[in-house]
Amino acid sequence: MFGRLFLHHARRRLHSSGTASSVPLSTPTFAIFGANTGVGKTLVSAGLAAALLCSPSPSVSSVSYLKPLQTGYPVDSDARFVFSRAPALLRASASPRATRLVASCRTLFPSPAVETKAAEPLHESQEKVVVTYGAGAAEQTKVLACCTAYAWREPVSPHLAAEREGMAVGDDQVKECVAQWLLEENVGEGGAVWKVLETAGGVASPGASGTLQCDLYRPFRLPAILVGDGRLGGISSTLSAYETLLLRGYDVSAVILEDRELSNDKFLLSYLRNRVHVLTLPQVPEDPSDDLTDWFSESSSAFNSLKDALQSFHSRRIERLNSMQRKSKDLLWWPFTQHNLVPQDSVTVIDSRCGENFSVYKIKDKMLVPQFDACASWWTQGPDSNLQIELARDMGYAAARYGHVMFPENVHEPALRSAEVLLGGVGKGWASRVYYSDNGSTAIEIALKMAFRKFCLDHGIMSGSENSTRNERNIQLKVLALNGSYHGDTLGAMEAQAPSAYTSFLQQPWYSGRGLFLDPPTVYTKSEVYNISLPQSMQHDPQTYGDTCFSSQAEVFCKTRDKTFAADLYSSYIKQKLSEFSLSSSSEHLAALIIEPVIQGAGGMLMIDPLFQRVLVSECRSRKIPVIFDEVFTGFWRLGVESASELLGCLPDIACYAKLMTGGIVPLAATLATEEVFESFEGDSKLWDGTLVKQLSSLPNVKRVVSLGTICAIELKAEGSDAGYASLYASSLVQQLRKEDDIYIRPLGNVIYLMCGPCTPEDSCTRQLLKVHRRLCELN
């Protein structure tokens, strides 16, 4: 039946690298991986199959075994070994009930090299036996179905065999085969159906196409049975295999290995305690004439323990999945969600992700079903299944190498390399600095701070004088932005966006909307025509505006539109709104333009006319208003180009990136800025006059000076009892400064110090230090 199913569905194979498949969980299914080749995977398959079919409680009616890739065929056929050994083991067992076993073995697709050596065609060949075992009158029927999907004659790695024998097999063909096997029904009389997939070689051995098998079978994420290596060096290979599986998101349900009297099992049992069951098999006889009957008999307790461990693992998994909807309603607080509108049975239970698909658990069907992530998990996703593995590996490497290290005044390779990539990519041609943070909303707040500082510096608002400080208290800095915009959900970012459902009183009671928000023209497609929709606030004469319809998207983005009536209309509208704002208040300044270039995401996936945004940027440039591009959504090829600035045809002063930056694996954002923006934050000292500090250090009665940030400390030259904390040497100086210069100083013996606040104006600090300098010059 499996062969017919596979051939029926072969024409519908998916041609992407991320073939999706449903995985029934009503059927316990496990994948057997090996720490290396020759560690006994097939022995474990046969022993486990016999233990399952002999099990009285819970009763197992059917075991289905699949070997997707087999080399060395037909001399070496793992499926045939399981087919022949399991019935023999059952006949030798002491089953309390008479049982009729129907066992079958088939090969679906042998290579031409196999068929030319065979006496008869092997394609779709099948062997079948019926055996009876156990005692008692009541007879039950059980099924053992063994299958080899693709077989090659030469006993080498599948990728070499496929190349040498002229039968290439793509990953999608193998995955389609596995998918159909998972859906196949092998029915005995009552009881459970179990399925076992055995891989070829080691965990990271190549498949027929060269894809590592741990990656090839990852879309199914079958729980793994890892057959460890009991030989010398086996501890290392077993742990490497174990961690390779974990890194790819597999659950390892059990580790089982041969005891070669090297105590590998004892070390692994200790190392993996509380994480996974570790089971030991007796040493396999090396005599090739030994039929292994005695070995299997001696191993029966280990295989029964393995069966029990797998049953327990499967039961716990199902129990947890079944409870997740209910528990999520009781314990979780979802963002942007009205919980009363989410029925319990509508909660999506996600077991895993592979490429662009969730693996979603359907409680009623007891099935894991692939579900395409059409919202890219809130715009963070871009990696396919292969890149997802690379990202996980790189993240794991960075975490293992660095853990967490503080960043100011430090540098490490991931930060430096990432900055180089960003500045050579989305920031190429304009940005020179990268500021890291942990999410897009924070990146926006950082960008606003940068822009405000640059604006104040360019417009003489921040001069560092006391009078300037008093004036600054009356100044309000606001943003120029667009209606429909969204820039994040932290308090500061929300202030930079127009009133919307996201900023309502129930969402953000502090919201005031600190900005001038313009109505933008939008672009949409209807009946294969690109249309420009102008807002009502933009007064215009339809006869003079020009074209509002375009036959292609390229025409919408074409820069020849910069010299049209539409550009003049946009410029007039923008200038009018800016003029009205400037006349409304002398203390309010538009200190930053912030836009989502081309597409407004959370505002409703609106496409803004690129000409309007280009004109807006140009107008802000002429007024020395820093320009911020919020590319948290649009950046990194989301719009088909690396940066949306390529579509707009203009560049920002500051831009924010997140989401796709890490594929959503870790929270990370970056705010890129020009060198001019960076330089607006530069300074040699936060407060103290450097020249004056040098003069103080040169006085003959000064031993040393420490000046850093808000602190300036001066140690007076003193000897004997005049030095140290108990010294009164500086008392006369202190009294003068207090009574005559109005500086309250509290000395530390012969050390006097001035400590100002971080916001103390620079000229105020200089005045106080000048008084100290004068008194020190007078001091005898």
ChimeraX attribute file (.defattr): number of C-alpha atoms within 10 A of each C-alpha:
attribute: neighborCount
match mode: 1-to-1
recipient: residues
	/A:1	9
	/A:2	19
	/A:3	18
	/A:4	12
	/A:5	14
	/A:6	20
	/A:7	13
	/A:8	11
	/A:9	12
	/A:10	14
	/A:11	8
	/A:12	9
	/A:13	13
	/A:14	14
	/A:15	11
	/A:16	10
	/A:17	16
	/A:18	20
	/A:19	22
	/A:20	24
	/A:21	21
	/A:22	19
	/A:23	26
	/A:24	18
	/A:25	18
	/A:26	14
	/A:27	18
	/A:28	21
	/A:29	22
	/A:30	21
	/A:31	23
	/A:32	23
	/A:33	29
	/A:34	32
	/A:35	29
	/A:36	21
	/A:37	15
	/A:38	13
	/A:39	22
	/A:40	19
	/A:41	27
	/A:42	22
	/A:43	19
	/A:44	25
	/A:45	24
	/A:46	24
	/A:47	24
	/A:48	23
	/A:49	30
	/A:50	26
	/A:51	25
	/A:52	25
	/A:53	25
	/A:54	26
	/A:55	17
	/A:56	13
	/A:57	8
	/A:58	11
	/A:59	15
	/A:60	22
	/A:61	24
	/A:62	28
	/A:63	27
	/A:64	24
	/A:65	28
	/A:66	24
	/A:67	22
	/A:68	24
	/A:69	23
	/A:70	31
	/A:71	25
	/A:72	18
	/A:73	19
	/A:74	21
	/A:75	11
	/A:76	15
	/A:77	19
	/A:78	28
	/A:79	26
	/A:80	19
	/A:81	16
	/A:82	27
	/A:83	25
	/A:84	17
	/A:85	19
	/A:86	23
	/A:87	24
	/A:88	15
	/A:89	22
	/A:90	21
	/A:91	17
	/A:92	12
	/A:93	16
	/A:94	12
	/A:95	17
	/A:96	13
	/A:97	16
	/A:98	17
	/A:99	23
	/A:100	17
	/A:101	23
	/A:102	18
	/A:103	23
	/A:104	20
	/A:105	22
	/A:106	23
	/A:107	25
	/A:108	22
	/A:109	21
	/A:110	24
	/A:111	22
	/A:112	18
	/A:113	18
	/A:114	20
	/A:115	17
	/A:116	11
	/A:117	12
	/A:118	11
	/A:119	7
	/A:120	9
	/A:121	13
	/A:122	20
	/A:123	15
	/A:124	14
	/A:125	13
	/A:126	13
	/A:127	12
	/A:128	13
	/A:129	13
	/A:130	14
	/A:131	14
	/A:132	17
	/A:133	22
	/A:134	18
	/A:135	13
	/A:136	11
	/A:137	9
	/A:138	8
	/A:139	14
	/A:140	15
	/A:141	18
	/A:142	25
	/A:143	22
	/A:144	30
	/A:145	21
	/A:146	27
	/A:147	26
	/A:148	23
	/A:149	23
	/A:150	24
	/A:151	28
	/A:152	28
	/A:153	23
	/A:154	21
	/A:155	15
	/A:156	14
	/A:157	20
	/A:158	27
	/A:159	20
	/A:160	20
	/A:161	23
	/A:162	24
	/A:163	13
	/A:164	14
	/A:165	15
	/A:166	13
	/A:167	19
	/A:168	16
	/A:169	18
	/A:170	15
	/A:171	23
	/A:172	19
	/A:173	18
	/A:174	20
	/A:175	24
	/A:176	20
	/A:177	24
	/A:178	21
	/A:179	19
	/A:180	22
	/A:181	25
	/A:182	23
	/A:183	15
	/A:184	16
	/A:185	14
	/A:186	20
	/A:187	17
	/A:188	20
	/A:189	13
	/A:190	13
	/A:191	15
	/A:192	19
	/A:193	24
	/A:194	21
	/A:195	20
	/A:196	23
	/A:197	23
	/A:198	24
	/A:199	23
	/A:200	26
	/A:201	23
	/A:202	24
	/A:203	26
	/A:204	21
	/A:205	22
	/A:206	20
	/A:207	28
	/A:208	25
	/A:209	19
	/A:210	17
	/A:211	17
	/A:212	16
	/A:213	21
	/A:214	23
	/A:215	20
	/A:216	23
	/A:217	18
	/A:218	21
	/A:219	26
	/A:220	23
	/A:221	22
	/A:222	20
	/A:223	21
	/A:224	25
	/A:225	27
	/A:226	27
	/A:227	31
	/A:228	33
	/A:229	28
	/A:230	25
	/A:231	17
	/A:232	13
	/A:233	11
	/A:234	19
	/A:235	20
	/A:236	15
	/A:237	20
	/A:238	26
	/A:239	18
	/A:240	15
	/A:241	23
	/A:242	25
	/A:243	14
	/A:244	16
	/A:245	23
	/A:246	13
	/A:247	15
	/A:248	18
	/A:249	18
	/A:250	19
	/A:251	17
	/A:252	23
	/A:253	23
	/A:254	22
	/A:255	27
	/A:256	26
	/A:257	28
	/A:258	20
	/A:259	19
	/A:260	17
	/A:261	12
	/A:262	14
	/A:263	14
	/A:264	23
	/A:265	25
	/A:266	14
	/A:267	12
	/A:268	21
	/A:269	18
	/A:270	10
	/A:271	12
	/A:272	15
	/A:273	11
	/A:274	8
	/A:275	11
	/A:276	16
	/A:277	19
	/A:278	22
	/A:279	22
	/A:280	23
	/A:281	22
	/A:282	15
	/A:283	14
	/A:284	16
	/A:285	12
	/A:286	8
	/A:287	8
	/A:288	7
	/A:289	7
	/A:290	11
	/A:291	11
	/A:292	17
	/A:293	13
	/A:294	12
	/A:295	15
	/A:296	23
	/A:297	15
	/A:298	13
	/A:299	18
	/A:300	19
	/A:301	14
	/A:302	21
	/A:303	26
	/A:304	18
	/A:305	16
	/A:306	26
	/A:307	19
	/A:308	16
	/A:309	18
	/A:310	21
	/A:311	15
	/A:312	12
	/A:313	18
	/A:314	20
	/A:315	13
	/A:316	12
	/A:317	12
	/A:318	16
	/A:319	11
	/A:320	12
	/A:321	17
	/A:322	17
	/A:323	12
	/A:324	17
	/A:325	18
	/A:326	13
	/A:327	12
	/A:328	14
	/A:329	16
	/A:330	10
	/A:331	8
	/A:332	9
	/A:333	11
	/A:334	10
	/A:335	7
	/A:336	8
	/A:337	9
	/A:338	9
	/A:339	13
	/A:340	8
	/A:341	8
	/A:342	11
	/A:343	11
	/A:344	16
	/A:345	12
	/A:346	9
	/A:347	13
	/A:348	14
	/A:349	20
	/A:350	17
	/A:351	13
	/A:352	17
	/A:353	20
	/A:354	24
	/A:355	21
	/A:356	20
	/A:357	22
	/A:358	22
	/A:359	26
	/A:360	20
	/A:361	26
	/A:362	18
	/A:363	16
	/A:364	8
	/A:365	11
	/A:366	16
	/A:367	17
	/A:368	22
	/A:369	20
	/A:370	23
	/A:371	17
	/A:372	16
	/A:373	16
	/A:374	11
	/A:375	9
	/A:376	16
	/A:377	14
	/A:378	13
	/A:379	19
	/A:380	20
	/A:381	22
	/A:382	21
	/A:383	18
	/A:384	16
	/A:385	21
	/A:386	16
	/A:387	13
	/A:388	21
	/A:389	19
	/A:390	14
	/A:391	16
	/A:392	16
	/A:393	15
	/A:394	13
	/A:395	16
	/A:396	13
	/A:397	12
	/A:398	14
	/A:399	11
	/A:400	10
	/A:401	9
	/A:402	11
	/A:403	9
	/A:404	9
	/A:405	9
	/A:406	7
	/A:407	10
	/A:408	6
	/A:409	5
	/A:410	8
	/A:411	11
	/A:412	10
	/A:413	10
	/A:414	13
	/A:415	14
	/A:416	12
	/A:417	11
	/A:418	15
	/A:419	20
	/A:420	16
	/A:421	12
	/A:422	21
	/A:423	19
	/A:424	14
	/A:425	14
	/A:426	23
	/A:427	25
	/A:428	13
	/A:429	11
	/A:430	17
	/A:431	25
	/A:432	19
	/A:433	20
	/A:434	24
	/A:435	15
	/A:436	20
	/A:437	18
	/A:438	13
	/A:439	19
	/A:440	27
	/A:441	25
	/A:442	25
	/A:443	27
	/A:444	32
	/A:445	22
	/A:446	21
	/A:447	30
	/A:448	25
	/A:449	13
	/A:450	22
	/A:451	26
	/A:452	22
	/A:453	21
	/A:454	24
	/A:455	24
	/A:456	18
	/A:457	15
	/A:458	14
	/A:459	14
	/A:460	10
	/A:461	15
	/A:462	16
	/A:463	15
	/A:464	16
	/A:465	14
	/A:466	14
	/A:467	11
	/A:468	14
	/A:469	16
	/A:470	10
	/A:471	13
	/A:472	15
	/A:473	9
	/A:474	10
	/A:475	13
	/A:476	14
	/A:477	16
	/A:478	20
	/A:479	24
	/A:480	24
	/A:481	26
	/A:482	23
	/A:483	17
	/A:484	21
	/A:485	25
	/A:486	26
	/A:487	29
	/A:488	23
	/A:489	16
	/A:490	14
	/A:491	16
	/A:492	19
	/A:493	21
	/A:494	26
	/A:495	23
	/A:496	31
	/A:497	29
	/A:498	24
	/A:499	18
	/A:500	13
	/A:501	11
	/A:502	18
	/A:503	21
	/A:504	13
	/A:505	11
	/A:506	9
	/A:507	12
	/A:508	16
	/A:509	10
	/A:510	13
	/A:511	17
	/A:512	16
	/A:513	18
	/A:514	20
	/A:515	23
	/A:516	20
	/A:517	19
	/A:518	19
	/A:519	16
	/A:520	22
	/A:521	20
	/A:522	19
	/A:523	22
	/A:524	16
	/A:525	14
	/A:526	9
	/A:527	6
	/A:528	10
	/A:529	14
	/A:530	18
	/A:531	21
	/A:532	19
	/A:533	15
	/A:534	17
	/A:535	12
	/A:536	9
	/A:537	10
	/A:538	16
	/A:539	12
	/A:540	14
	/A:541	9
	/A:542	9
	/A:543	7
	/A:544	11
	/A:545	15
	/A:546	13
	/A:547	14
	/A:548	15
	/A:549	17
	/A:550	15
	/A:551	12
	/A:552	13
	/A:553	14
	/A:554	10
	/A:555	13
	/A:556	20
	/A:557	16
	/A:558	14
	/A:559	16
	/A:560	10
	/A:561	16
	/A:562	14
	/A:563	9
	/A:564	14
	/A:565	14
	/A:566	19
	/A:567	19
	/A:568	15
	/A:569	18
	/A:570	24
	/A:571	17
	/A:572	14
	/A:573	19
	/A:574	20
	/A:575	14
	/A:576	11
	/A:577	13
	/A:578	18
	/A:579	11
	/A:580	11
	/A:581	16
	/A:582	13
	/A:583	9
	/A:584	10
	/A:585	10
	/A:586	11
	/A:587	13
	/A:588	17
	/A:589	21
	/A:590	23
	/A:591	27
	/A:592	28
	/A:593	26
	/A:594	27
	/A:595	27
	/A:596	27
	/A:597	26
	/A:598	26
	/A:599	23
	/A:600	23
	/A:601	19
	/A:602	15
	/A:603	15
	/A:604	11
	/A:605	11
	/A:606	17
	/A:607	18
	/A:608	21
	/A:609	23
	/A:610	26
	/A:611	23
	/A:612	23
	/A:613	22
	/A:614	22
	/A:615	19
	/A:616	22
	/A:617	22
	/A:618	17
	/A:619	16
	/A:620	20
	/A:621	15
	/A:622	8
	/A:623	12
	/A:624	15
	/A:625	26
	/A:626	27
	/A:627	25
	/A:628	28
	/A:629	26
	/A:630	30
	/A:631	27
	/A:632	29
	/A:633	26
	/A:634	28
	/A:635	26
	/A:636	22
	/A:637	14
	/A:638	18
	/A:639	14
	/A:640	12
	/A:641	14
	/A:642	16
	/A:643	24
	/A:644	26
	/A:645	22
	/A:646	13
	/A:647	18
	/A:648	20
	/A:649	14
	/A:650	14
	/A:651	21
	/A:652	22
	/A:653	23
	/A:654	27
	/A:655	30
	/A:656	30
	/A:657	29
	/A:658	30
	/A:659	27
	/A:660	24
	/A:661	21
	/A:662	18
	/A:663	21
	/A:664	18
	/A:665	15
	/A:666	13
	/A:667	15
	/A:668	20
	/A:669	25
	/A:670	27
	/A:671	28
	/A:672	30
	/A:673	25
	/A:674	18
	/A:675	13
	/A:676	13
	/A:677	24
	/A:678	17
	/A:679	10
	/A:680	16
	/A:681	11
	/A:682	9
	/A:683	8
	/A:684	9
	/A:685	13
	/A:686	16
	/A:687	25
	/A:688	24
	/A:689	18
	/A:690	12
	/A:691	8
	/A:692	13
	/A:693	20
	/A:694	12
	/A:695	10
	/A:696	22
	/A:697	16
	/A:698	12
	/A:699	14
	/A:700	11
	/A:701	16
	/A:702	16
	/A:703	15
	/A:704	15
	/A:705	19
	/A:706	12
	/A:707	19
	/A:708	13
	/A:709	14
	/A:710	17
	/A:711	15
	/A:712	19
	/A:713	18
	/A:714	21
	/A:715	22
	/A:716	22
	/A:717	15
	/A:718	16
	/A:719	11
	/A:720	7
	/A:721	11
	/A:722	16
	/A:723	18
	/A:724	16
	/A:725	12
	/A:726	11
	/A:727	18
	/A:728	16
	/A:729	20
	/A:730	21
	/A:731	15
	/A:732	11
	/A:733	17
	/A:734	21
	/A:735	16
	/A:736	15
	/A:737	18
	/A:738	14
	/A:739	10
	/A:740	10
	/A:741	14
	/A:742	12
	/A:743	17
	/A:744	13
	/A:745	15
	/A:746	15
	/A:747	21
	/A:748	16
	/A:749	18
	/A:750	21
	/A:751	22
	/A:752	20
	/A:753	18
	/A:754	19
	/A:755	14
	/A:756	18
	/A:757	11
	/A:758	11
	/A:759	11
	/A:760	16
	/A:761	20
	/A:762	19
	/A:763	17
	/A:764	15
	/A:765	19
	/A:766	17
	/A:767	12
	/A:768	17
	/A:769	20
	/A:770	15
	/A:771	16
	/A:772	23
	/A:773	17
	/A:774	11
	/A:775	16
	/A:776	17
	/A:777	13
	/A:778	9
	/A:779	11
	/A:780	6
